[in-house]
Amino acid sequence: MTRHWTIKQAPRMDGHLALVTGATGGLGYQTALGLASRGARVMLAGRNPDKGLAALTRLQHDAPGADATFRLLDVASLDSIATFARELAAETDRLDILVNNAGVMGTPRRLETRDGFELQFGTNFLGPFALTARLRPLLCAAPQGGRVVTVASLAALTGQIVFDDLQGRRRYAPFRAYRQSKLADLILALELDRQARTHGWPLHSIAAHPGWAMTDIAASRLNTKQGLQERLTRFGAIWAFRLMGQSAAHGALPIEFAAMAPEARDGGYYGPGGRGERRGHVAEAFIPPAARDLTIARRLWQVAERLTGTSLS
């Protein structure tokens, strides 16, 4: 790996078509900006048209001459995913890069997607799974093989896949559900790499995490106003992020590395290389044992295919 990698070390991406989900702010926006700055044609995907237009205007200001568009896509809706994939297939014959970034974190009470899935599990994992499945033909048609970058999290380190209560119906805890969803994301990236090798797909699956990045999603959760004790805890967490974490721009570097760097290896996992992987230069990230467990991976894969009505096998 190139030491102290920056976006300036990424190759030119002229002629490459990239899709970044959750690109209206935070890590997604920074990743889209990085891709656009290297010449890629970028689709910023999100569920809010107003935020999408604002993000597109901002990107064109930050990267003059960028070839970018906003695309409506709600990864919490299987219908939206199916419609988006169908429309994209009618417009292009290939997709070079897919960055599965969109997500939600720590919703205080249990909520559900339109399809009846627990919001975090549905948005963070099942949505990206279905989107990747539906876009696989376009990705495999890319001249160099499509890259799928799945954004995981340090939360995956302590995550557990609770198969007898995946949707948190019997017991819901905000960050327990979040940790499960991000472990599932890491498993998705690693198992997709194994599936690609097994089936001979021209597809590259790589995972990345941003460390402790002060993004829109982090700030919104940290600033949720509840009781005094909760507010004090969140106030302390904000300062912990600021003192020991990093900006969204720096947090996006491992994702950009996974999306563009020739050195990024299939089945790899990248994050900040500093203490606790909270901040620092791009480096290989630690993969927890649960993410390497083939029994868990294959069972989760089957569940995801059944729940989403898609196939990635």
Secondary structure, 3 states (H helix, E strand, C coil): CCCCCCHHHCCCCCCCEEEEECCCCHHHHHHHHHHHHCCCEEEEEECCHHHHHHHHHHHHHHCCCCCEEEEECCCCCHHHHHHHHHHHHHHCCCCCEEEECCCCCCCCCCCECCCCCEHHHHHHHHHHHHHHHHHHHHHHCCCCCEEEEEECCHHHHHCCCCHHHCCCCCCCCHHHHHHHHHHHHHHHHHHHHHHHHHHCCCEEEEEECCCCEECHHHHHHHCCCCCHHHHHHHHHHHHHHHHHCEEHHHHCHHHHHHHHCCCCCCCCEEEECCHHHCCCCEEECCCCHHHHCHHHHHHHHHHHHHHHCCCCC
